[in-house]
Each structure stands twice: as C-alpha cells, then as structure tokens.
C-alpha cells in the first residue's frame, strides 16, 4: 500500500505551520516596531528640537525687545550688547531649525520666511563694533518682533500638534503590535493544542485498534480484523495485520476441516476394531486365557480413550462452527452442582481428596442445557482433582455475582494444585493449550477448557480463572439468571 500521508509528513506540516505563524507574527511585530521607531525618531530628532529651538527664539526676541527699550530709555551701551547677544541666540536657534526642518521647499515655509525677513531688516555690519556717532536705526521694531513672536508661536503650536499626533500614532501602533503579538501567541498555542489533539488521536486510535486485534489473538485465540482507514504507516500495519488475520483464519478453517474429516474417517474403523475386541473378549471366537484377556482389556481402554478424544475434537469443531443446538430448561443450581460432584466422587476418594461445598440453599433457577453445562462443571472438577495433591481439599462455590460483566450466578472450583504462571493465564482457554509445568506429567490434549468456554459463552455467560504459581487455581463461570433470549 502506498503511503500518502505518513506520520513524519503530518509532524512536518504541523511543525512548519507553527514556524509560519511564529515568523509571521514576528514579521508583523517587526513592521510595527519599525514604524514606531520611525515615528519616535521623527518626534525626538525633529519636533522636540524644533519646539525647543522655537522656544529659545521667542525668548531671544523678547530679550531683544526688552533691551532695546532699556537702551532707548537709559542710553546705556551694555543694553546694546545684551541686544546683540539675543540676536546671536535668535540666529543660532533659527539656523538650527532651518537645518532640522528646512520646510517643504527652499522658497517657502514659516522658518524660511522668518529667515528672509530677518536678513532683509538688519543692516550690514551690525555685528561689528559700534561707534557713538553711528545711527541707531539697527534696532528691530517692536511691531516686527511681536509679529515674529506670533508667527513663531503659531508654527510652534503646529509643531506641538504634530508631536501630539505622533504620540497618538505611537500609542496606536503599540496597541496594534501588542494585539497582533497576543493574537499570534494565542493562535500558536491553539494550533499547537489542536495539532497535539489531532496527532494524538490519529496515533491513539490506530494503536487502540491494534491492541484490540492483538488482544483478541492473545486472550481469545481469535484473530479479529481491525479497521484503520488512515493512509499512513498505521494503515499499512493494519493491512498487514488483517492479511495475517485472514491467513490465520484460513489455516484454522483448514485445520478444523482436517480434524473433522479425520475424526469421521477414523470413527468407522475404530468402531470395527472395538466390536472385534469385544467379540474376542466375550469368547465368541473361541476361548481366551487370562493373559490374552488382560491385553484385550488394555486395548479396549485405549480404544475408549481414542474414541473420547475424537468425540472432543468433533465437539470443538461443531462448537466453533455454531452447529451445536442448546436445549434450554430451568435448572436447580444445587441439584446441578451436587449431581456433578457425585459423578467425580470416586476419583476424588481414590486420591484422598475431600470436596467441600459452599452452596446456599436458596438460589434462583437458571436456564440452560443441563448436559453441556454439566460437562463444563465436570471438566473443572476433574481438572481440580487431577492437579490437587493427595489429601487436599477442592472447594466448590455458588454465589450471586453482580460485579462482573455478566450478572447472575457464579460457579467456581478451587484447588491446591501447582497453579498457573501469570503470563499463561490468558491462554488457558485456547485449544490444545496445556500449562508448561504439567504438560509432561499429566495426560490430555488441552481441549476440555476450550470446549467449556464455547459452551458457557453459548449460554451468554463468561468463564474465568484466577491463579498464582504455587498457590492453586480457581476456575469458574458465570451464567445469567435470565437467558430466555439465548440463541438456540
């Protein structure tokens, strides 16, 4: 299967989306900051300096007017020099303003007009030494000074308005930069969380399906196909798993068909062999001695053993195919339990094992197939007796169970056997499985628990096991109290 959108591609898309948003936010912030710097530079390097220089010009003009009046009134030479100092300060401030803000062109603008008028009014050589007989027409008239002060104040007011507008623009740009910064940060966090949720979901859902499929193999022994529709590595893995599942199912069908066919084919000659052995043992073919009879009895027992094995194999095949029809009837749990115990009592007494019961007298009836359910309980009792040491107890309990998946009556059989390793508990109900500690010591092919599981589940119940290595095992099954709707 061609991978169109792998996990690495998804991660790269998410990563580049975050990088794009981050650097996009940085570019927006950079543009706003650059505009803020331009506006603040203009305000600081032009408007503030113009405001300061224009203020000095007004002060210089007022100083010149004041000293001119004092000179005319007191006729003291020092006021002339004070006037010239004011003049020089006025010229320096005006030159600074013209250097900072020459105006829209070289021919107009308030500062250029003031400069032209100032140069036109002053006589040549005014800044040189002044003789007493020199005429006194170098003074600037008070009306001219008042006009200049008014015009400078007006230009200064316009400059202050520009400062105020620049400050407002700075504030607006700052707010926009802050807003875009928070928007970019919030969108980055949102995209990061959204990407995490999306990636986690796109990874966890396939993993959950894979776990479910693997658990169906490890616990139930059934390879269930999984449904993953993504086109990434998980989709490829799901396709491979489903291919393996289908192959396992096909192999299981072939094995079941082979076992079913083999069982049917063997039963006919085996029946003939049993009848022949019985005829010889009954001396219909002539007298037999004691040694011959003993070997005939051994052969008869082995034939029964093979017949029982074939019966179990056929039963497993029918159960897996759903071909077993349940004959449901109301059953008394106490009668059902004690009837099963009575059938295994000879085997228990042979090993010196005591069967202890914990069965309340008042129990609700259950609906089930008595023959199949008794086979389940007999199998659990037989295993408990088989694996329990001589002289120990086997405990049979029946109690209401409302804590499990199936709410009904729980039947359990506890022994004091060797126990089952924890890692093998999920496999004890698989076909042909036998615990690693006893597979070489006890006879059997591992079909009894698998058959019991199918029977219990056909009744709508569940079968379970609890065990600890060296502390014995408890096998049990829970049957629902109302099973009228169980398919038959």
C-alpha positions in Angstrom: 0.0 0.0 0.0 1.4 3.4 -1.0 1.8 5.7 2.0 0.4 9.1 1.0 0.4 10.9 4.4 2.9 9.4 6.8 3.4 10.3 10.4 6.6 12.2 9.5 4.7 14.3 6.9 2.0 15.1 9.5 4.6 16.2 12.0 6.4 18.3 9.4 3.2 20.0 8.3 2.4 20.8 11.9 5.9 22.0 12.6 6.1 24.3 9.5 2.6 25.6 10.4 3.8 26.7 13.8 7.0 28.1 12.3 5.0 30.0 9.7 2.7 31.5 12.4 5.7 32.3 14.7 7.7 34.1 12.0 4.6 35.7 10.5 3.9 37.2 14.0 7.5 38.3 14.3 7.3 40.0 10.8 4.1 41.9 11.8 5.7 42.9 15.1 8.9 44.0 13.3 6.9 46.2 10.9 5.0 47.8 13.7 8.2 48.3 15.7 10.0 49.8 12.7 7.1 52.2 12.2 7.2 53.1 15.9 10.9 53.7 15.7 10.5 55.9 12.6 7.7 58.0 14.3 9.6 58.3 17.6 12.8 59.2 15.7 10.9 61.9 13.9 9.4 63.2 17.1 12.6 63.2 19.0 15.0 64.3 16.3 12.8 66.9 14.6 9.7 68.0 16.5 11.2 68.2 20.0 14.3 70.0 18.7 12.1 72.5 16.7 9.9 73.0 19.8 13.0 73.7 22.0 14.7 76.0 19.4 11.4 77.9 18.7 11.0 78.5 22.4 14.5 79.9 22.5 13.7 82.1 19.5 10.7 83.6 21.3 12.8 84.2 24.4 15.6 85.8 22.3 13.1 88.1 20.6 11.6 89.1 23.9 15.0 89.7 25.3 16.0 91.8 22.3 12.8 93.9 22.7 13.4 94.4 26.4 17.0 95.5 25.9 16.0 97.8 23.0 13.5 99.6 25.2 16.0 99.8 28.1 18.7 101.2 25.7 16.4 103.9 24.4 15.3 104.8 27.9 18.6 104.7 29.7 21.1 105.1 26.8 23.5 102.6 28.3 25.8 100.7 26.0 25.5 97.4 27.8 22.0 97.0 26.7 23.2 97.2 23.1 25.5 94.2 23.8 22.6 92.4 25.5 20.6 93.0 22.4 23.4 91.6 20.2 23.6 88.5 22.5 19.9 88.0 22.0 20.3 88.5 18.3 23.1 85.8 18.1 20.9 83.4 20.1 18.0 84.1 17.7 20.2 83.5 14.7 21.6 80.2 16.2 18.1 78.9 17.0 16.7 79.9 13.6 19.7 78.2 11.9 19.2 75.1 13.9 15.5 75.0 12.9 16.4 75.5 9.3 18.9 72.7 9.5 16.4 70.4 11.1 13.2 71.4 9.2 14.0 73.4 6.1 10.3 73.4 5.1 8.5 71.9 2.1 10.9 73.7 -0.3 13.7 76.2 -0.2 11.4 79.1 -1.1 8.6 78.9 1.4 7.8 77.7 4.9 7.4 79.7 8.1 11.0 79.3 9.2 12.5 80.2 5.7 10.2 83.4 5.6 11.4 84.4 9.1 15.0 84.0 8.0 14.4 86.1 4.8 12.7 88.9 6.7 15.4 88.9 9.4 18.2 89.2 6.9 16.3 91.9 5.0 15.8 94.1 8.1 19.3 94.0 9.6 21.9 96.5 8.2 25.3 95.2 7.0 28.0 95.2 9.6 25.6 95.2 12.5 27.7 92.6 14.4 30.8 94.8 14.2 31.9 97.3 16.8 29.5 100.3 17.1 30.7 103.9 17.3 28.8 106.5 19.3 28.1 108.6 16.1 26.6 105.6 14.3 22.9 106.0 13.6 20.5 104.0 15.7 18.4 102.5 13.0 19.8 98.9 13.6 17.0 98.1 16.1 14.1 95.9 15.1 10.8 97.5 15.6 8.6 96.3 18.4 5.7 95.6 15.9 8.0 93.4 13.9 9.2 91.5 17.0 5.5 91.0 18.0 4.7 89.7 14.6 7.6 87.3 14.6 6.7 86.1 18.1 3.1 85.5 16.9 4.2 83.6 13.8 6.8 81.6 15.8 4.1 80.7 18.4 1.8 79.6 15.6 4.5 77.5 14.0 5.4 76.1 17.4 1.7 75.2 18.0 1.6 73.4 14.7 4.8 71.6 15.7 3.2 70.6 19.1 0.2 69.3 17.2 2.5 67.2 15.1 4.1 65.9 18.3 0.6 65.0 19.7 -0.4 63.3 16.5 2.9 61.4 16.5 2.4 60.3 20.1 -1.1 59.1 19.3 0.2 57.2 16.3 2.9 55.7 18.6 0.2 54.6 21.0 -1.9 53.2 18.3 1.0 51.3 16.7 2.0 50.0 20.2 -1.5 48.7 20.8 -1.6 47.1 17.4 1.7 45.5 18.0 0.6 44.2 21.3 -2.7 42.9 19.9 -1.1 41.2 17.0 1.5 39.7 19.4 -1.2 38.2 21.6 -3.2 37.1 18.5 -0.1 35.3 17.1 0.7 33.8 20.5 -2.9 32.7 21.1 -3.2 31.2 17.6 0.2 29.5 18.0 -1.0 27.9 21.3 -4.3 27.0 19.8 -2.7 25.4 16.7 -0.2 23.6 19.0 -3.0 22.2 21.1 -5.1 21.4 18.1 -2.1 19.7 16.5 -1.4 17.7 19.6 -5.0 16.6 19.8 -5.1 15.7 16.2 -1.8 13.8 16.2 -2.6 12.1 19.5 -6.0 11.0 18.1 -4.5 9.9 14.8 -1.9 7.8 16.7 -4.0 6.6 19.6 -7.0 5.3 17.6 -4.9 3.0 15.3 -2.9 1.9 18.4 -6.1 1.1 20.2 -7.4 -0.9 17.3 -4.1 -2.7 17.0 -4.2 -3.5 20.8 -7.7 -4.8 20.4 -6.7 -7.1 17.5 -3.6 -8.3 19.3 -5.6 -8.9 22.5 -8.1 -11.0 20.5 -5.3 -13.2 19.4 -3.5 -13.5 22.8 -6.6 -13.8 25.0 -9.4 -15.2 22.9 -7.4 -17.1 20.4 -9.4 -15.4 17.6 -7.7 -13.1 15.1 -10.2 -10.3 14.6 -9.6 -7.9 11.7 -9.1 -4.3 12.7 -10.5 -1.2 11.0 -7.9 1.5 10.3 -8.7 3.8 7.4 -5.6 6.1 7.5 -3.1 6.0 4.7 0.0 6.3 6.9 2.3 3.7 8.5 -0.6 2.6 10.8 -2.8 1.9 7.8 0.0 -0.2 6.3 0.4 -2.0 9.5 -3.3 -2.6 9.8 -3.4 -4.0 6.3 -0.5 -6.4 7.1 -2.3 -7.4 10.4 -5.6 -8.1 8.5 -3.7 -10.1 5.9 -2.2 -12.2 8.8 -5.6 -12.5 10.4 -7.2 -13.8 7.2 -4.3 -16.2 6.7 -4.7 -17.4 10.3 -8.5 -17.8 9.9 -8.0 -19.8 6.7 -5.4 -22.0 8.3 -7.7 -22.5 11.3 -10.6 -23.5 9.0 -8.3 -25.9 7.1 -7.1 -27.4 10.4 -10.7 -27.7 11.7 -11.9 -29.3 8.5 -9.0 -31.7 8.5 -9.6 -32.7 12.1 -13.3 -33.1 11.4 -12.7 -35.2 8.4 -10.0 -37.3 10.1 -12.3 -37.9 13.1 -15.1 -39.0 10.9 -12.9 -41.3 8.9 -11.3 -42.8 12.0 -14.5 -43.5 13.8 -15.7 -46.1 11.3 -12.6 -48.4 11.5 -12.3 -47.7 15.2 -15.9 -48.9 15.8 -15.0 -52.1 13.9 -11.9 -52.6 16.0 -13.9 -52.1 19.2 -16.5 -54.6 18.1 -13.8 -57.1 17.2 -12.1 -56.8 20.5 -15.4 -57.1 22.4 -16.3 -60.3 20.4 -12.9 -61.8 21.1 -13.1 -60.9 24.8 -16.6 -62.4 25.0 -15.1 -65.6 23.6 -17.4 -65.7 20.6 -14.3 -66.6 18.5 -13.1 -69.3 21.0 -11.7 -69.4 24.5 -9.1 -66.9 25.6 -6.6 -67.3 28.5 -6.1 -64.8 31.3 -3.1 -63.1 29.7 -5.0 -62.6 26.4 -8.0 -61.2 28.3 -5.7 -58.7 30.1 -4.3 -57.4 26.8 -7.8 -57.3 25.3 -8.9 -55.1 28.2 -6.0 -52.8 27.7 -6.8 -52.5 24.0 -10.5 -51.8 24.9 -9.4 -49.0 27.3 -7.1 -47.4 24.7 -9.9 -47.6 22.1 -12.2 -45.8 24.5 -9.6 -43.2 25.1 -9.2 -42.6 21.4 -12.9 -42.5 21.0 -13.2 -39.9 23.7 -10.5 -37.8 22.1 -12.3 -38.0 18.7 -15.6 -37.0 20.4 -13.9 -33.9 21.9 -12.3 -33.0 18.6 -15.7 -33.2 16.8 -17.4 -31.3 19.6 -14.8 -28.5 19.3 -15.4 -28.3 15.5 -19.2 -28.2 16.0 -18.9 -25.5 18.7 -16.7 -23.3 16.6 -19.0 -23.7 13.6 -22.0 -22.8 15.8 -23.7 -26.1 14.9 -24.5 -27.2 18.5 -28.1 -26.7 19.4 -28.8 -25.9 23.0 -31.8 -27.5 24.7 -32.6 -24.9 27.4 -34.5 -25.9 30.5 -34.8 -24.5 34.1 -32.1 -25.9 36.3 -31.8 -26.0 40.1 -28.3 -24.9 40.8 -28.0 -27.1 43.9 -29.2 -30.2 42.1 -26.9 -29.4 39.2 -23.8 -29.0 41.4 -24.3 -32.0 43.7 -25.2 -34.2 40.8 -21.8 -33.3 39.1 -19.9 -33.8 42.4 -21.4 -37.3 42.8 -20.0 -38.3 39.4 -16.5 -37.3 40.3 -16.5 -38.6 43.9 -14.9 -42.0 43.1 -11.9 -40.2 41.5 -11.6 -37.8 44.5 -11.8 -40.6 47.0 -9.1 -42.6 45.1 -6.7 -39.7 45.7 -7.9 -39.0 49.2 -9.2 -35.6 48.2 -12.1 -34.0 50.1 -14.7 -32.0 48.1 -16.0 -29.1 50.2 -19.2 -27.2 49.0 -20.3 -23.7 49.7 -23.8 -23.7 48.1 -26.6 -21.6 49.6 -29.9 -23.4 50.0 -32.0 -20.6 48.4 -30.7 -19.9 44.9 -32.6 -18.7 41.8 -33.0 -21.2 39.0 -31.0 -20.8 35.8 -32.0 -21.7 32.2 -29.5 -23.8 30.3 -28.6 -27.0 28.6 -28.1 -29.5 31.5 -25.9 -31.9 29.5 -23.5 -29.3 28.2 -23.3 -27.3 31.5 -22.6 -30.5 33.4 -19.8 -31.2 31.0 -18.3 -27.8 31.9 -18.6 -28.4 35.7 -17.3 -32.0 35.4 -14.3 -30.8 33.4 -13.5 -28.2 36.1 -13.9 -30.7 38.9 -11.9 -33.3 37.0 -9.0 -30.8 36.5 -9.1 -29.8 40.1 -8.9 -33.4 41.3 -6.2 -34.2 38.7 -3.9 -31.4 39.7 -4.5 -31.3 43.5 -2.1 -33.1 45.8 -3.5 -36.2 47.7 -5.2 -35.3 51.0 -6.1 -31.7 50.0 -9.4 -30.0 49.6 -11.3 -29.0 46.5 -13.9 -26.2 47.2 -17.0 -25.8 45.1 -18.9 -22.5 45.5 -22.0 -21.0 44.0 -22.9 -17.4 44.8 -24.7 -14.5 43.1 -22.3 -12.3 41.1 -23.3 -8.7 40.4 -19.8 -7.2 40.0 -18.8 -8.7 36.7 -19.8 -8.1 33.0 -22.5 -10.8 33.3 -24.7 -10.5 36.4 -26.0 -13.9 37.5 -24.8 -17.0 39.4 -21.1 -17.7 39.6 -19.9 -21.3 39.8 -16.3 -21.8 40.9 -14.0 -24.7 41.7 -10.8 -24.0 43.7 -7.9 -26.4 44.2 -4.5 -26.5 45.9 -2.5 -27.5 42.8 0.7 -26.1 41.4 -1.0 -23.0 39.9 -0.6 -21.3 36.6 2.1 -18.7 35.7 0.6 -15.2 35.3 1.8 -14.9 31.8 -0.1 -18.0 30.7 -3.5 -17.2 32.3 -4.7 -15.5 29.0 -4.1 -18.8 27.1 -5.6 -21.5 29.3 -8.8 -21.5 27.3 -7.1 -21.9 23.9 -7.3 -25.1 22.0 -4.6 -27.6 22.7 -3.0 -25.4 25.4 -1.5 -27.1 28.4 0.3 -25.4 31.3 4.1 -25.5 31.0 4.6 -27.0 34.4 2.3 -30.1 33.9 2.3 -30.8 30.1 4.8 -33.6 30.6 3.3 -35.1 33.7 -0.5 -35.3 33.1 -2.4 -36.8 30.2 -4.6 -34.7 28.0 -4.6 -32.7 24.8 -5.9 -29.4 26.1 -9.4 -29.4 24.7 -11.6 -29.5 27.8 -11.3 -25.8 28.8 -11.7 -24.7 25.2 -14.9 -26.7 24.9 -16.1 -25.4 28.3 -15.5 -21.8 27.1 -17.6 -22.3 24.0 -20.4 -23.9 26.0 -20.5 -21.1 28.6 -20.4 -18.3 26.0 -23.2 -20.1 24.0 -25.3 -19.6 27.2 -24.5 -15.9 27.3 -22.1 -16.3 30.2 -18.4 -15.9 30.8 -15.7 -18.3 32.0 -12.7 -17.1 34.1 -9.7 -18.2 36.0 -7.7 -16.9 39.0 -4.4 -18.5 39.8 -1.0 -17.9 41.4 2.0 -20.0 40.9 2.4 -22.5 43.9 -1.0 -21.4 45.5 -3.5 -23.3 43.5 -6.2 -22.2 40.9 -9.8 -21.2 40.9 -11.8 -21.8 37.7 -15.3 -20.6 37.4 -18.1 -19.5 35.1 -20.9 -17.0 35.5 -24.4 -17.7 33.9 -27.0 -15.0 33.6 -30.2 -15.5 35.5 -32.4 -14.6 32.5 -31.2 -16.4 29.4 -34.5 -16.8 27.6 -33.2 -14.8 24.7 -30.1 -17.0 24.2 -30.0 -18.2 20.6 -30.6 -22.0 20.3 
